[in-house]
Amino acid sequence: MGVQPNILEPLLEKAGAYGKTSFEILKLKALGKTADVSAKLISRSLFVLIISFFAFLLNIAIALWLGDLLGKAYYGFLIVAACYGIAGVVLLILHPFIRNRVSNNLVKQLFN
């Protein structure tokens, strides 16, 4: 009987060490994925911000140019606003498709 605890004790210690090591590896993998997804999210957000500023200023320039061509400045802004209204309706119609596509890409990013 005295021999069995001596045999099981090192085995239990090794199993405990293996469990701790496996948990640490899992934590590091999760941290790596989180860092990867966060870095992509931040870099894409900065890109979208810069493109948004560009698009905003370009839209003002187009609205002023169209207004100058049509004789009244507000005509240009009305035309640009109408274009955005049409784009909004199209996005509203395509929303389920876009949502599914974004969700699928996010899941692929997390599990690859």
Summary of the structure (lengths in Angstrom):
residues: 112
radius of gyration: 28.9
end to end distance: 50.2
largest distance: 103.2
contacts: 239
relative contact order: 0.05
helix: 96%
strand: 0%
